[in-house]
Amino acid sequence: TDNIPIKTALYPSNWELSAARATSVLRYFIAKHAIEPDRLYVKGNADSRPLVPNNTPEQRAQNRRVEIRLKEIS
């Protein structure tokens, strides 16, 4: 999420928005790809881990993202 504060009934802060975005991706993988829910987890970082500075609209757009990390199964 970028550094522009959000305050809505659904998302009181960037933390809730960040967690909701991550959760929507998790639900997609469960529903569309039959991945077991206990093999997934989500983490919301809000505006605490930007990829780039939040100085322009383009940079803020880059920081509104969901990262997917895969671990090798042994």
N, C-alpha and C positions, 0 to 999 in steps of 0.2 A: 504494500500500500504506500502511496505517496505521503508527503508530510502535510497535506491540506486536511485540517481537522474535519471530521464528519460528525454530525449530531442529528440523528433521526430517531424515530420511535423504534425502528427495527435495528439500527446500528448506532448505539449511543456514543461510540468512539471507533477509531481506526482498529482497535483490537478486535471488536466484534465483527467488523467487516472483514478483516484478515482471516479470522477463524472461519467465518461463513464461506468465504471463497475456497479455502482449503477443504472444508467439509463437502462442498459441492463437487469437487474433483474426486474425493474419496467415494461419494455416493455414485458418481458416474462409473468408476471402475468396478464397484460392487454390482451395479445394475446391468451394465453393458458387457462386462468382461468376466463375470462370475468369479471374481477374485474373493477369496474368503475374507470377511471383515477383520478377523483376528490377525491377518497378515499385514494390515495397513494401520497407519496412524497419521494424524494431522498435527500441524504446529503452525500457529499464527504468529507472525513477527511484527505486525502493524507497520509502523514506519521506522523500526529500529535497525533494519538491515538493508538499506538501499543499495542497489547495484551501482548507481550513478548519483551525483548530486541532484537535488530536487529544485534546480534553478529555472528550468523552462518547462512548458507543457509537455514537450517531447520527452524530457528526462523523467518527469513525473509519470508519464505513461509507461516508461520502461520499468519503473519501480512498482507498478501495479501488476503483480505476477503471482503465479503459483509455481513453485519449483517441485519437481518430482525426482526423488532419489531412489535408486534401486540398489539393493544389496544382493550379493551373490548368496545363493542358498547352498549350504554345505551338506 
